[in-house]
Amino acid sequence: MTLDISVSTIDISSVSHSEERYDMSNSDKLTIKQLRVKAGITAFDLAARSDVSLSTITRMERGKGRKFSALTVNKVLNTLSQLLKRDVTVEDVSGIGIIEEQQKQPEGEQEG
């Protein structure tokens, strides 16, 4: 018994790859997760290197306009900046923001 198997070639040059492309020169904002993946580390590693909890990194990666303390955001962005060898600021990132901290009035003083 002989099987006739024909092979055809498929031109995949125009097929979009499922892998996301990250062009840091692009003006589009990236998520924390995209930056982490670009840096080549896991969420666990980013948490450890940034001295931020893994649950916080996970919440940051989910984005959706969540806000975090300036200290937490700066720790993560500084770590990513070192790994990516470029400055990463909150303006470069989508899905997160910094909580506006209200200045406390000294006791006895009232706002005027």
Beta strands, then each sheet from edge to edge (+ up, - down):
strand 1: 66-68
strand 2: 96-98
sheet 1: 1+ 2+
end
